[in-house]
Amino acid sequence: MAEVSKEHRRVAVLTTGPLAGDSRAWRVAVAAHEAGYRVTLIGCGPTAVVPDGVAVRYVDVPDTLRTHRERRPHPGLRWPLAYRSAEAHAHRTAGIAARRALLATRAAELDVVHRAVPLRALARCAHVFAGARCAVRAGWTRLRAAQHLAAVRSRRRPSARLDDLAAETARLLLGRRAWRRLDPGLLDEETAFGPVLDTVRPHLVHALGPRALALGIRAALRAEGSGHRVEVVWDAPPRIPAETRRGQVAADALLRMFAREADGVVTVGNRLAAQLRAEYGLPALPVVARNAPPLPGRPASAASTAPAGPGGSGASFSVAEAPARPVRRGDVRVIPGPGSLPGPGSVPVSAPAAAVASASATAVGSAVGSAAVLRSGTVSGVGTGLVLGSGSRITSRKAAARTARETGVRARCGLGAETPLLVHVGPVTPDRGADTVVEALPKLYDLHAAFVVPDPEDDPNMAELRDRAAQLGVHGRLHVLPYVPVDQVSGFLASADIGVLPVHQLSHHQMVLATRYYEYAHARLPVVVSDVRAMAAATLGTGNGEVFRARDTADFVRAVGAVLTNPRRYRKAYERPDLLREWSWQTESAPLLDLYSRLLGPHR
């Protein structure tokens, strides 16, 4: 095959989730583009922000195969009276509603229309009979509808013993191909993403997650059949346990079939890399590229914004040969939190010094400053507030601090510098322990809590936390804010006093440091984390926060009180030389780009 120059090599960054919520995808895409590759970012949309120089393909995935079990649940012996399809259920229930409306109209007509006494009596008897027949049919329809809905719920979340037995049977009979039977949504994704990958014709597919890996491997096989070689890199995150046995069996089968087919594997932690190699028999240890945010200061040529995802922030990378270009920024949509009244029966805690918060905001409030590590190993820009290179510019510390005060989380909550504020970033699913924070607020008199979440208005978990805060009388100290653009995350958080990660003791939390941990570090926030293995070790090792027992509200109160009493002690940990440089995307992306170079070498 003729050699292809680096600038003509095409890299497809593939995710099966929403692009607006996948910070890893945005980071990888921008890093590959800055390294000289032609990058296409493929995922579900829409999103309002596009990285400079990166092509974006939005894919709409149909639900035809995934929802077939719900639309036609085949109730069998468990629900013998259930409707056999969603269409029949909708038709019958709508028919009953229409019949009731007609009966109501007929009753009104009998009251207002004059008829002879015999005719009126006959009409009323017929109406009573029709009403009784309608009541019987409505009762029968309700019974069948209730069984139909139960069957649909079972198909949506198959957790009964019979469902587990069916999953095990599929595993034994179908082996690695069991995912086709147990998770037909993967086939929906193939029909949606497959043609897009075939059209892009990449030289390398960076697949984020096992579902994207399967898509990339199949696309590579089709391309190789037409004479075009495609390398596939699997970006393996920690596995979140499936809710049902059916989902677990399907996920295991998918990985057994495709994990060893990847040409390269990258993951987010050393322990996870060793586990992946042992579990799937990988020929080499996966490359480790932690999902850390970029350093606050970097040349304007590398600036790019994307909505912050569940993990937090997005991508930025700098190389010496990258030309300067304008920055595209998305709108920052912020919903102010409710009032800031303390709850009754509270115990005061020591408020942090205003100077500490101001100093932190000054240090990280802007997106310019610290030196950016280039792929070539050179350094561009030294010191906060100064960026050197083509088109040098200087941003004053005073302006950076003013920007942080005006747009930071504290300002959005409407709080003064003297009010203690902790912040939690990311979804508030039950395993993330946000309820521990809410339960602790009555015991922390003047402390406010800000939750920065993907969807403040329609998140049912957030709604439950609001209700619980209202029951405890602390709703005035609970603030809910939406995500901000990626390049503003550290500056946005810097005006808070504490960053919290109260996650539960689950396997996917034990292995690696969460992206939120790195975000808090770049904002120079003291942290309060639960005693999961990775975060507890990092916190105790660096001295940047306190560790508490997971799900223990009293111990959480103790840890928060300790940090608020002496915040300077914990902020000093970030003064260690090269700590934040080590925890930065500029450093972490270098092994990933080296992997690209090995796979897309001169032989191409």
C-alpha positions, -999 to +999 in steps of 0.1 A: +000+000+000+013+035-009+026+055+021+002+081+034+015+113+049+007+121+085-015+151+076-037+129+054-041+101+079-077+100+091-086+093+127-122+087+137-130+092+174-161+071+180-185+072+209-220+057+210-232+083+236-240+120+233-210+141+222-221+169+245-215+148+275-183+129+266-153+149+277-130+120+268-141+120+232-135+158+229-101+156+245-089+128+223-102+144+191-085+177+198-052+160+208-052+140+176-059+171+155-032+191+172-008+162+165-014+166+128-041+140+120-074+146+102-100+139+128-136+131+126-157+130+158-186+106+156-214+103+181-249+112+190-259+148+189-267+175+188-242+198+205-237+235+201-199+236+202-175+221+177-137+218+182-117+238+157-103+218+129-123+186+138-151+173+116-182+161+135-207+135+124-239+133+144-257+099+143-293+092+152-297+057+165-331+040+159-348+020+187-364-005+163-346-037+176-339-025+211-375-017+220-391-046+201-393-067+234-411-038+250-435-031+221-444-068+218-436-083+252-449-119+246-463-121+282-468-159+282-479-177+314-468-149+338-493-124+323-518-144+303-543-116+300-518-089+288-522-073+254-498-087+229-485-054+216-482-018+225-505-009+196-533-031+209-529-017+244-530+019+231-560+011+209-581-005+237-574+022+263-581+049+238-614+032+228-625+031+264-617+068+269-636+077+237-666+056+248-667+074+282-666+108+265-696+098+243-716+086+273-710+119+291-722+137+260-753+115+258-761+121+294-760+159+289-781+155+258-808+136+277-810+164+302-814+193+277-833+178+248-871+176+252-887+142+245-920+126+253-920+108+287-921+073+273-892+080+248-872+098+275-876+069+299-866+044+272-835+066+263-824+068+299-827+030+303-806+025+272-780+050+285-778+032+319-773-001+301-746+014+278-729+029+309-729-005+327-715-022+296-688+004+293-679+000+330-675-038+325-654-033+294-633-006+312-626-030+341-616-058+318-594-033+299-578-021+331-570-057+341-554-065+307-536-031+306-521-037+341-507-070+330-494-055+298-476-028+317-461-053+341-448-073+311-433-042+296-416-033+329-402-068+330-389-066+295-374-032+302-356-044+332-355-082+332-346-092+367-369-121+375-354-156+380-369-167+347-351-138+329-318-148+346-324-184+334-330-172+299-298-152+300-277-181+312-292-204+286-282-179+259-247-177+273-243-215+272-258-220+238-245-189+219-213-182+238-195-151+225-224-143+202-250-141+230-249-103+229-269-104+196-298-121+214-295-104+247-288-068+236-303-061+202-297-024+207-262-031+196-276-040+162-295-008+161-261+010+166-246-010+138-272+001+113-267+037+124-229+040+129-217+015+103-225+035+072-209+066+087-177+048+095-176+033+060-180+068+045-153+084+066-128+056+057-105+063+086-070+049+090-075+046+128-107+043+149-104+054+185-134+036+201-146+048+234-161+019+253-169-017+244-200-008+222-179+015+201-151-011+200-175-036+184-185-011+158-149-002+150-138-038+146-167-046+122-160-014+102-123-024+100-132-058+087-154-043+060-127-018+050-100-045+049-122-065+025-120-035+001-082-032+005-081-004+031-063-011+064-079+003+096-063+002+130-087+001+160-078+015+195-101+006+223-104+032+250-115+011+280-132+029+309-139+012+343-168-012+338-200-002+355-219-033+366-251-040+346-284-037+365-295-071+354-280-105+347-291-102+311-271-070+307-241-085+324-241-116+302-244-095+270-216-072+281-193-101+289-200-118+256-194-086+236-160-081+253-150-117+249-156-114+212-139-081+204-115-072+232-085-092+218-092-079+182-082-043+191-048-032+177-042-011+207-058-005+241-058+026+262-073+030+297-073+054+326-053+037+353-024+013+359-044-011+380-072-012+355-047-018+327-033-048+345-068-061+352-078-057+315-048-076+303-053-105+327-091-107+322-091-106+284-057-120+276-044-089+258-010-093+241+004-062+257-003-040+287-028-012+278-014+023+275-025+045+304-039+080+296-058+094+326-088+116+320-072+147+335-081+182+325-056+204+307-034+228+324-051+262+329-027+280+306-020+270+270-015+288+237-045+301+220-039+278+191-049+249+213-080+264+229-112+246+223-144+243+243-170+216+246-198+210+271-185+193+302-196+157+305-203+135+334-166+131+340-161+169+339-139+187+315-129+185+279-099+185+257-070+208+249-035+200+236-007+220+221+020+213+196+046+236+183+036+233+146-001+241+152-011+275+138-030+300+158-067+301+152-098+316+168-115+301+198-151+289+195-169+292+228-203+278+237-228+298+257-227+293+295-262+286+306-264+289+344-294+285+366-291+303+399-297+282+429-324+289+455-320+312+484-293+308+510-310+305+543-296+281+569-317+253+581-331+252+616-313+235+644-279+238+627-245+238+642-221+265+629-188+255+613-157+276+608-159+297+576-128+298+555-109+330+551-120+351+522-084+356+512-079+319+506-108+317+481-097+349+464-061+336+460-074+303+446-096+321+421-067+343+411-045+313+405-068+294+383-095+318+372-084+322+336-077+299+308-043+313+302-012+310+323+008+279+332+032+264+308+019+240+282+039+209+276+043+203+238+045+170+222+080+179+210+090+184+247+094+222+245+076+246+268+055+275+256+046+301+283+059+303+318+040+317+348+004+325+355-011+351+332+015+349+305+014+330+272+044+331+248+046+321+212+033+335+179+011+364+188+021+368+224-005+382+248-006+390+285-036+386+308-034+403+341-039+385+374-064+412+384-086+405+353-084+368+359-095+371+395-123+395+385-135+370+358-136+342+383-155+362+409-181+373+383-186+339+366-176+313+392-198+289+411-199+312+442-212+341+421-238+319+404-251+308+438-253+345+449-229+339+479-203+362+494-167+352+500-173+347+537-199+319+532-185+283+531-194+265+499-188+229+488-193+217+452-202+184+437-197+180+399-213+153+378-245+132+378-261+125+411-269+088+406-273+068+438-239+053+437-222+087+438-234+094+473-249+129+468-275+120+495-247+120+520-240+157+513-277+166+517-281+146+549-251+164+564-263+200+557-285+203+589-254+195+609-233+221+591-249+254+601-238+279+574-224+256+547-239+257+512-238+229+487-237+234+449-244+205+425-232+210+390-252+185+369-259+177+333-296+184+334-308+205+364-345+205+355-353+170+344-330+148+365-352+125+387-323+119+411-318+156+415-355+160+421-353+135+450-324+154+465-344+186+463-373+170+481-351+155+508-335+189+513-369+205+517-379+179+543-347+186+562-353+224+560-320+231+541-334+237+506-322+273+508-286+261+510-289+237+481-279+251+447-283+233+414-263+245+384-258+232+348-225+223+332-202+250+319-179+248+289-148+227+294-121+253+293-140+272+321-144+243+346-114+249+368-120+287+370-157+281+376-150+258+406-121+278+420-143+301+441-157+272+461-140+260+494-143+222+490-148+197+462-165+165+473-166+129+459-188+109+483-190+078+460-200+044+474-177+013+477-183-002+443-158-018+420-158+008+393-150+035+418-121+016+434-098+013+405-090+049+392-092+085+401-124+102+388-120+131+364-137+153+390-108+147+414-084+161+388-108+190+382-109+199+419-070+197+419-067+221+390-091+245+408-069+241+439-098+230+460-093+209+492-112+176+486-134+155+509-136+119+494-150+086+506-127+058+514-126+041+480-091+028+473-077+050+446-090+083+458-082+077+495-047+067+486-041+098+465-056+121+491-036+107+520-005+108+498-008+144+487-024+158+518-049+178+497-080+168+517-098+145+541-111+109+538-144+097+553-162+064+555-185+060+526-222+065+534-213+077+569-229+111+573-213+118+607-178+111+594-185+133+564-194+161+587-162+156+606-141+156+574-158+188+561-153+205+594-116+196+594-111+212+560-131+243+568-112+249+600-078+250+582-081+252+544-046+266+539-031+233+551-048+214+523-043+240+496-006+239+502-005+204+487-009+220+453+022+240+457+043+209+452+064+212+420+050+195+389+020+180+408-006+196+385+016+192+355+016+154+362-022+155+366-028+172+332-040+162+298-009+176+282+011+150+301-014+121+299-021+124+261+016+119+252+015+080+255-018+080+235-002+099+206+028+076+208+005+047+204-010+064+173+025+069+159+033+032+163+001+020+147+002+046+119+039+043+111+058+046+078+045+012+066+012+029+059 
